[in-house]
Amino acid sequence: MSIESDFFRKTTFDPQLLRKEGVREDSQGFHVGALVMEGRFHAELVIHPDGTATGRLIECALDEEYLPLRAVGQKGAFVSRVRMAYLEFLKQVADRYGTTRYFVSGQLNRISDWVFEAFGERPDFPFKNVGNNAVFRNHENRKWYLLAVLPKGEECELVDVKVDRNLAPAMMAMPGFLPAYHMNKQNWISIRMDGTVDDELVKDLVRESRALTCETIERKDVCWKWRRRLKEPACLAPKEIRG
């Protein structure tokens, strides 16, 4: 992972804003540059059409790329100052031309937006020392119904949702489903947020996970609904399970 991909992993760039601001554009993408470290270096960033970004830091006196910027074992006060200056440049680009998202996965950001529209509930980030792992809570009783985690080394999040324990084994036979991550594996399952499970099915499961936090007749309706679905072999196809 590069400095730029790590820094911008939760940033979405707005091409219309970049064009409005007059940023130079060619077949590679948008080119943003600035002098840093009192003019000793020139930072160059290319924001590509797919939303990714690559960059270089040029030492002006030599007109060469400053390679220690990316050397993992390179230490020293000067190198640290240069890195901080480059990161500040990236922050200015993100603040000016981008929008910060809650999550790395585009699918999970869409689900998060839908949860707010449907229930008026935003993600909560209670784990101060564990990255950006988040929970969604039922505002009526503060119970969790969705846990979003980004396991170390993974490129997208997993989400844990609550299910009836009698239904979990059949659901985990479907592509994109895993045993619950750091949750009770009898009552929860994990879903990969890489698009393997389509948005509408994820919404169904989130909606029903939330219902399971409510001590109402709605809880019973959820259990019977999934039992009916899982009796049919065809229901294991992701697009047919909603039937």
C-alpha positions in Angstrom: 0.0 0.0 0.0 1.4 3.4 -1.0 1.4 6.6 1.1 -1.3 8.0 -1.1 -3.6 5.0 -1.2 -3.4 4.7 2.6 -4.1 8.4 3.1 -7.0 8.6 0.7 -8.6 5.3 1.4 -11.7 7.0 2.9 -11.7 10.0 0.5 -13.9 10.3 -2.5 -12.8 13.0 -5.0 -15.3 15.2 -6.9 -14.4 15.5 -10.6 -16.8 18.4 -11.1 -15.2 20.3 -8.3 -11.7 19.6 -9.7 -12.8 20.9 -13.1 -14.5 23.9 -11.5 -11.3 24.8 -9.7 -9.4 24.7 -12.9 -7.2 21.7 -12.0 -5.2 20.5 -15.1 -6.7 17.3 -16.6 -5.4 14.9 -19.2 -5.8 11.2 -20.0 -4.1 10.2 -16.7 -6.4 12.2 -14.6 -6.2 15.5 -12.6 -2.8 16.9 -11.7 -2.4 18.8 -8.4 0.9 20.3 -7.3 2.4 22.6 -4.7 5.8 23.7 -3.3 6.5 22.3 0.3 9.2 22.7 2.8 9.9 26.4 2.0 10.1 25.6 -1.7 12.7 22.9 -1.3 10.4 20.3 -2.7 7.6 20.1 -5.3 4.7 17.7 -4.4 2.9 16.3 -7.4 -0.4 14.3 -7.2 -2.4 12.6 -10.0 -6.0 11.8 -9.2 -6.9 9.1 -11.7 -10.3 8.5 -13.3 -11.0 5.5 -11.0 -10.6 7.7 -7.9 -7.2 6.4 -6.9 -4.2 8.7 -6.6 -0.4 8.5 -7.1 2.2 11.0 -6.2 5.8 12.1 -6.3 7.9 14.5 -4.2 10.6 16.2 -6.3 13.7 17.8 -4.7 13.9 21.1 -6.6 17.7 21.6 -6.4 18.4 18.2 -8.0 15.1 17.9 -10.1 14.9 14.3 -8.8 12.3 12.3 -6.9 13.1 12.3 -3.1 13.2 8.5 -2.6 13.7 8.5 1.2 10.1 9.6 1.5 9.0 6.0 0.8 11.9 4.1 2.3 10.4 2.2 5.3 13.6 1.9 7.2 14.7 5.5 6.5 14.8 7.6 9.7 16.0 10.9 10.9 14.7 14.3 11.8 14.9 15.7 8.3 13.2 12.8 6.6 10.4 13.0 9.2 9.9 16.7 8.5 9.7 16.0 4.8 7.1 13.3 5.3 5.0 15.5 7.5 5.1 18.2 4.9 4.0 15.8 2.2 1.2 14.4 4.4 0.1 18.0 5.0 0.0 18.5 1.2 -2.2 15.4 0.9 -4.5 16.7 3.6 -5.0 20.0 1.9 -5.9 18.2 -1.4 -8.4 16.0 0.4 -9.9 18.9 2.3 -10.3 21.0 -0.9 -11.3 18.4 -3.5 -12.6 15.4 -1.6 -15.3 14.1 0.7 -14.4 12.0 3.7 -16.4 8.7 4.0 -17.0 6.7 7.2 -15.7 3.4 5.7 -13.2 2.0 3.2 -15.8 -0.1 1.4 -18.1 1.7 -1.1 -20.7 -0.9 -0.3 -20.6 -0.3 3.4 -20.8 3.5 2.8 -24.0 2.9 0.8 -25.4 0.7 3.5 -24.6 3.3 6.2 -26.4 6.0 4.1 -29.4 3.7 3.8 -29.5 3.0 7.6 -29.6 6.7 8.3 -32.4 7.2 5.7 -34.4 4.2 7.1 -33.8 4.6 10.8 -32.1 7.9 11.4 -29.1 6.1 13.0 -25.4 7.0 12.3 -22.4 4.7 13.1 -20.9 5.0 16.5 -17.1 4.6 16.9 -16.6 3.5 20.6 -13.3 1.6 20.1 -10.8 4.4 20.5 -7.8 2.2 20.2 -9.1 -0.1 17.4 -9.0 1.8 14.2 -12.4 2.8 12.8 -14.4 -0.2 13.9 -18.0 1.0 14.3 -21.3 -0.1 15.7 -24.9 0.8 14.7 -27.3 1.0 17.6 -31.1 0.9 17.9 -31.8 4.4 19.2 -34.7 3.1 21.3 -32.7 0.8 23.5 -29.0 1.4 22.4 -28.6 -2.3 21.5 -26.1 -3.1 18.7 -27.5 -4.6 15.5 -24.6 -4.1 13.2 -20.8 -4.2 13.8 -18.4 -3.0 11.1 -14.8 -4.0 11.4 -11.7 -3.8 9.1 -9.5 -6.8 9.9 -5.8 -6.3 9.7 -4.5 -6.8 6.2 -8.0 -6.7 4.6 -9.0 -4.2 1.9 -12.6 -3.9 2.9 -14.7 -4.3 6.0 -16.8 -7.1 7.3 -20.1 -6.4 9.0 -21.7 -8.6 11.7 -25.4 -8.8 11.8 -27.6 -10.7 14.3 -29.6 -13.7 13.1 -31.7 -16.5 14.6 -29.2 -19.2 15.7 -31.2 -21.9 13.8 -30.7 -20.1 10.5 -27.0 -19.1 10.8 -25.5 -22.5 9.4 -27.6 -22.4 6.2 -26.8 -18.7 5.6 -23.0 -19.3 6.0 -23.2 -21.7 3.1 -23.8 -18.8 0.9 -21.0 -16.9 -0.9 -19.9 -13.8 1.0 -20.9 -15.0 4.5 -18.5 -16.0 7.3 -18.7 -17.0 11.0 -19.1 -13.8 13.0 -16.0 -11.8 13.6 -15.4 -11.3 17.4 -19.1 -11.9 18.1 -21.1 -14.9 19.3 -21.1 -17.3 16.3 -24.4 -18.8 17.2 -26.3 -15.5 17.0 -24.3 -13.5 14.6 -22.8 -13.9 11.1 -20.3 -11.8 9.1 -20.8 -10.4 5.6 -18.0 -9.3 3.3 -18.5 -5.8 2.1 -16.8 -6.5 -1.3 -20.1 -6.7 -3.3 -20.3 -10.5 -3.2 -23.6 -10.1 -1.4 -25.8 -7.6 -3.2 -27.0 -4.4 -1.4 -30.6 -5.4 -1.2 -29.9 -8.6 0.6 -27.6 -6.8 3.0 -30.4 -4.3 3.7 -32.8 -7.2 4.4 -30.4 -8.7 6.9 -29.6 -5.4 8.6 -33.3 -4.6 8.8 -33.9 -8.0 10.4 -30.9 -7.8 12.7 -32.3 -4.5 14.0 -35.7 -6.1 14.5 -34.1 -8.8 16.6 -33.0 -6.1 19.1 -36.7 -5.3 19.7 -38.8 -7.3 22.2 -41.9 -7.2 20.0 -43.9 -9.4 17.7 -41.6 -8.1 15.0 -38.9 -10.4 16.4 -41.0 -13.4 15.9 -41.9 -12.3 12.4 -38.2 -12.1 11.4 -37.5 -15.7 12.6 -40.5 -17.2 10.8 -39.7 -15.2 7.6 -36.1 -16.7 7.4 -37.3 -20.2 8.3 -39.6 -20.1 5.3 -36.9 -18.8 3.0 -34.3 -21.4 4.0 -36.6 -24.4 3.6 -36.4 -23.8 -0.2 -33.1 -24.9 -1.8 -33.4 -22.1 -4.4 -33.3 -19.5 -1.6 -29.6 -20.0 -1.3 -29.1 -18.0 -4.4 -28.4 -14.4 -3.3 -30.9 -12.8 -5.6 -33.6 -15.2 -4.9 -33.4 -15.3 -1.1 -35.4 -12.1 -0.9 -38.2 -13.8 -2.8 
